[in-house]
Amino acid sequence: MNKAELSSPKQSLIKQCQQLNFGRITFHVRGSEPDPTRPWHTRRTVKLGSGENGPRSEAGLTDFELCKVQQALLETLGQLEDGTQVTVEVRHGLPFLIEIEQDHRAA
């Protein structure tokens, strides 16, 4: 799977991860994709004493093959209900883990 094959919201998510490099991105899901109509929130992590705080080198490329963790993130989004809020932790410009926030009713 290549970046150019993705929808615009999915491409934006991959690019945001690469530009953030270290931190968290929070957004809502609609139609198995990041919802572009609702605000996204980012929390950038700065590694002190490190030169790794800039964007990942692939951030400027229009197309490249997605790695396994990028594909896994998109597959996970495809399993979520509309309105689900997720937070993606990003390390080295790649998704590292995803937190899925869901509401539940008391029994």
Secondary structure, DSSP 8 states (H G I E B T S, - for coil): -BGGGS-HHHHHHHHHHHHH-SEEEEEEEETTEE-TTS--EEEE---TT-S--S--GGGG-S--B--HHHHHHHHHHTTS-TT-EEEEEEETTEEEEEEEE------
